């Protein structure tokens, strides 16, 4: 890990200072790419996925340098998930063999998603406590698990991904505040608002029979 961070040192160099904390090049570029990604997600545009891959790699470096190992590992998971999500939006089909369209989960599916989150949260927190030197294992683990669930739902074009992201972003704000990552904290506050807007936009898409805006 130290060798990787040393190799990525130019990306971790300060770009400017915000409220007394340095903002690295990786963080600044990650913010811009992440905002573009969310904008594409709201319009159900597949360009969101390559943007997600690039921004996730940048944030993996940023979080590893801040000892947020759960979040860093999550970004690498996002890279793999983004490749799958990209394929799913372009070539994937549902159980009936039709291309995925914007839809809602059934009550049973929502319950399973919530149960998976509640079971995985303490399991990941325990792993972080025993396998890393993380000093925020529970606060790190919760948005990590929630983000995994949200990404799966997004790849399947389930409207329920948006309320999931609202919750994830609110918890993430508290996590990043504790680490002094001010620009990323501001980004996740914007993400929370965009998730609410995305929720509304996808509800409109569902009323229009799941067709994308673009």
Order of alpha helices (4+ residues) and beta strands (2+ residues): alpha-alpha-beta-beta-alpha-alpha-alpha-alpha-alpha-alpha-alpha
